[in-house]
Amino acid sequence: MKKNDFTQHRSISSVKCGWIQITAITAALLLSFSLTNAQSDNSDFERIKLGNKEVVYAGLSLSPDGKTLAVSAKKMEPIRLYDLQSKELIKEIDAGKWYPGSRINFSATGKYLLLQELNFADLIENKNRKLNFEVVDVANGRLVLKFEDVQDVMITTDEQHVLSLDGNEITFWNLADGSKKKTFQVEGACDALAISPDGQQIAISHLVTPAQVKADKRFHKKKKVMKMALKYKQLVSFYDVSTGKKAQTVSEYYDIVYRLRFSEDGSKLFVFQLPHIKVQTSKQTLTYVSRVDATTHEPLREGLTSQAVGQPDIRISGNKQYFAINSKGNRHQEIHLYDFEDGSLLKRFEMGSRIFEKSAEGEKLIKDSRPSFLFLPGDKEILIAMGNQLILWNINNE
């Protein structure tokens, strides 16, 4: 290593030997039913043009003040910052220049950008993933920290530190000078970490141990299920930041956890997970997003699914009334809009052929399989980047 973003969730309490695999089929049926009954809204959108240079978009992020749009692109392009209102280019930053492009996020006040290289394959079976990250100072474009071949990286809410997960080691780095502050070990750490907004606790995904399944009464006289849990499941534990000691392990067995994120108020932890390929029960891979009460560390039953190609993103609107996730329908990539309170699917936007028809200027339009999107200020529109297209979807078209 170098320095310089609702369907019933699967429960461990399900009965019989098939419980550890079962609900992918149920979730797929529920997802299909909800999509069939949700309104498809492709009528109210417009294409947005940024600059004169054609790029293939990879990621979008909006500054906390809602004024600056950060854009990453494929084919080793620099990060570009635009004034959201005028659409004028503010600056280019010589960072995130990976061929597949980067996932991009502003820090809490917008002082830094965290860039993660987008891999063609998000997860590698039976071993920890290796990703590249960069932390950039927005004001001067300076590369502050660089991480190579690590599992995960996060910037703390107070913007004082960066956390990295490298093997079994969690390290705090000072953003001011790039020095190492402290580190602690988590045996069997996997691919994801998250730190709470108040900086008091860290959530980490890790392997299941034989001692844990033997001590769990739910596995009593279920040796086959126990073996499956050891091979294909993971756990999530909370750790105290000040001591590095484990506070509690969530009493839920998850699939392969590739991302963990706290809600803005710190009350919930989102767990993004994918079933191991050997226990998938549907032709289309389903990604599950589960929730944990971050205060009691108890799993919550509400969750949702996505059929996205690669890791889906979840975006919550500024007014907390909606959340959106990208998925895949029968034919096209889609953005699904949900009611945040009751989890009902309100609308879905198909990234269909009409969007990729030849433009009036005669330019060649490029399709892609990984949309990036975000809510715009006012929560009436969602900006979607896919291929070389920027699409403005009006979700408040009553």
N, C-alpha and C positions, 0 to 999 in steps of 0.2 A: 504493500500500500504506500502511496505517495501522498503527502499533505498538500499543500499550497491552495388528496382530493378522492307487495307483501303476500309472500306466501308462507305457509306454515313451515318453520324450520325443522330439520330432522332432529329427532330426540334420541338420546342414548337409552332412554327408558322404554323404547319400543320393544316388543316382545318377539320371541323366536329368533332363530339363527340369522334370518335375513335382515334384521333390524339395521345392521351397519351399512346396508346398501339401499334399503328400500325406497326411500322417498324421492329419489331422482325421478322415478316414473310418475309418482303422485305430483311432484312439483312441475314436471313437464306438462301434465294434463291441466293443472291449475293455470299454468302460464298460458297454455294454448287457449283455454276458456276465456281468461281475462283479456287476451289480445283480440280474440274474436269479437268481444263485446265492447272493446274500447274504440273510441272514435279515432279514425285515421285522418289526420289534418295535414294535408299537403297543399292547401290552396293559398295560404297567406304567408308567403316568404319572398325574399328578394336576395339577389346576389350582391356581395360587397367586394369592392376592389381596393386592395392596399398596394400602393406603389405601382411601378411599371414593370418590375421584374417578376416573371412567373416562377413560382416555387411550388413544391409539393409539401403541404403543411404536415407537421407532426404534432405540435402541441400549442395550447393557448393558456394564458393566465392573465387575470385582471388584477391590477394593483388594488390594495385595500381601500384607497380613496376613490376607486372607480374611474380614474382618469387615464390610466396608461395600460395599453394592451401589449403584452409580451407575446411574441410569436417565435416558435422554433420550426425549422423546416428540415427536410431530408437532404441528402446529397451534400453534407458537410457545409451547409450554409450557416452564417452567423446568426445569433439571436437579434431580433429586430424589435425595437420599442416604438409604438405608435401612439399618438394622441387619439384617444377614443372618439372624441367629438369631431375633430377636423379630419381624421384619418391620415394626418401628415406624419412622416417618419421623424422620430425624435433622434434616435441614434442606433447604431449597430454595435453589438458587443461580440468580440472575437472569442466566443466560448460555445460549448455544446455542439461543436462541429463534428458530429458523428454521422456516418452515412445513413443509418436508419432514422436519424433525428433524435429528439429528446422529449421526455415528459418534463414539464416546466411548471414551477410554482413560486409565487412571491412569498417571502417571509411575512410575519405578522404585521409589521408596519410598512413593508415594501422596501426595506433597506437592502435586502439580498434576494437573489434568485437561486433556487435549488434546481439543478438540471440532472436528470437521470437518463442515461442512454437507453433507447428503446431497442430491446433485443427482438430478433425475429421469432424466437421461442422464449416465452416468458418464464417458464419453469423447466428445470432439468430433473428427471426422475432420479430418486434415490441419492441425491447429493445436493448440497447447498448451491444456490445460484451465485453467479459472479457478475456484478454490475459495475458500471463506471458512473461516478457522480462528480459534479463540480458545483462549488458555491461561489457566486459572483457578486461583487459590490455593484449595485445598480448605478450609483452616482458617477463612479469613475471607470466602470467596466473592468476593474481589477479582479483577477482570479484569486480568491482568498484561500480556498482549500480544494484539493483534488484527491479523490479516492478511486482506487483501481481494484477491481475484483473483490468487492465486498457485497454483503447481502442487502444491506439497507442503510440509509442515511436520513437524518431528520434535523431541522433547525429548531431550537427551543423557541417558545413564544416570546420570551424576553430578548431574543436575538443575541444572547451572550455566548451561547455554545452551539456546537454541532455534535450530534451523536452518530456514531458509526457502529454497525454490527459486522464484525469480521471474524468468521469462524465462531468460536464460543465467547469472543471478547466484545464487550460493550465499552466504548471509549467516549469520554467527553473531551472535545477540543475547544480551545478558546478561539472565538472568532476574531478577537482584537489582534492577536499575533500568531495564530495557527499552532500554538503549543498544546501539548497534551496535558489536561488537567487531572483526570483520574480515570480508572478503568476497573471493571469487575467481570467475572466469568459467569456464564450460564451454561452448564453442561448440556449438550445436545441442542443448543440453540439452532433454529432453522433460518427462515428467510425474512422475518418481519419484526419490526419494533415500532413503538409509538410512545411518546412522552406526553403526559397530561398538560393542558394549558397552564396550570399553576406550577408545573415543574416538580411535583411531589412524587409522582409514580410513573413507572415505565411498564408497558405491556410488551411481552416477548413471546413469540411462538417457539415451541420446542418439541422434541421427540417424546413419545410415550415410553416409559420404562416398565420392565417386568414387575418391579415392586409396586408401581402405581396400579396396574390392572389387577394384580393379586390382592391388593388391599380394597379394591372396589367390589362391593357386594353385588353389583349389577352383573358381574361376570361370573358369579358363582355357578359352577358346573356347566360353563359355556366355553370350553377350551377352544373351539373353532373360532368363535367370535373374539376371544382374547387374542388369538394369533393374528386375526385380521386387524384388530386395533393397533397392535404393535407394528405391523407392517405398513398400514395405510392411513393411520390417523395421527393427528397432532394435538397438542394442548396449548393453552395460552395462560401465562402466569403474570401476576402483577408484582413488581419489585419496588422497594422503597429507594428513592434516589439518594437520600443522605447516607444510608447504610449499605446499599447494594444487596440487602437481604430480601428473600422472597416473602411477600405478604400473603398471597393466596393464589391457588390455581383454580381457574374456572372449571366448574363441574360439568363440562361438556367436551365431547370428543369431536374434533373438527377434521375436515379433509386437509389437503395441503394448503396451508395459510400463506398467501403471497403478499398480503398487505394488512396492516393494522392502522387505524386512525381514530383519535378521539373526536367527539363532537366539539364545537367551538366553546360550549359552556363546560365541557369536561364531564358531563353526567353520563355519557354513553361511549362505549367503544365499539367501533365497527370492525368486524372480522370478515375479510374477503378470502374466500376459499374455493378450491377446485378439487373435485374427486380425482384420486389417482386413476390413471387410465385403465388399470386392471380391475377396478371396481365400478367403473361407469356402467350404468344400466340403460342409457339412451344413446341413440346415434349422434345426437347433437350435444356437445359438451355444455353442461349447465354450470355457471358460476353462482355461488351462493354468497349472499351478504347477510351475516347474522349480527345481532347486537348483544352487548353485555352491559349491565348496570355497573358503571365504573365506581360507584360508591360501595355497593354491597358485594361486587364481583360475581354476581349471579347472572347466569345466561337468561336472556329474554326470548320469548317464543316468536316474536315478530321477526320477519326477515323478508328477503326478496331474492329473485333469481334473474339471471341474464344469460342470453345465448351469444354474447359478444365474441368476436374473433379477437383473441388476446385479452389482456386485462381490461375490464370495463372501468369507467370512472363514474363516481357518484358526485353530483353537484347539488347543494342545498341552496334554495333561493335566499336572498338577503332578508326577506320578511318571514322566513321559516314556514311558509305556507306550502311550498312545493319541494320535491326533490326529483331529480332526473337521472337516468342511467342509460347508457347505450347498450343495445342488444342487436339481435339479428332476427328478422322475420323469415317467412318462407322463401323470400327471394332477395330482399335487400337489407342493408344495415338500417337500424332505426334508433331514434331517441324516444324514450318512454318518459312521460311526465306523470308523476304521482302526487296525490294529496298527502302531505306530510303527516297529518293527524290520523287519518283512518287507513292509509295505505292503498286507497283505491286508485286504479290506473285511469287517468283522466283523458290523455291524448297520446298518440304516437305519431312520430314524424318519419316517414319512409324516405330514405336516401335513394330514391328510385331513378329510373332512366330519364324522367323529365328534367331533373336537376342537372343531368350531365349531357343534355342536348347541346348541339353546337351553338355557341353564343352569337350575338349580333355582330360582334367584331370578327367572327370566323376563327377564333382561337380554339385550339385543341383542348378539350376538357378531359381530365384524368380521373379515373375512379380509384378508390383505395378501400381497404378493409378496416381501417382504424380511425373512426371519427374522434375528434376532440371537441369539447363544447364547454360553454359556461353561461350562466345567467348574467344578463346585462343590468346595470343600475335601473331600479324601478320594477324589476322582476316581471316585465311584460314581454320580454324577448329573450330568446336563447340564440347565441352565436355559435355556429357549428363550422368546424374546419374538417374537410375531407378531400383527399386528393389535392387538386389545385384550386378548390372552391371554398369560398367563405359564404355561408348561408345564414341569413337572419330570419329566424322563425318567430313569427308573432304568436305567442301563446295566449294572449288576452284579446282574442278576436271574437268577442261575443256579439 
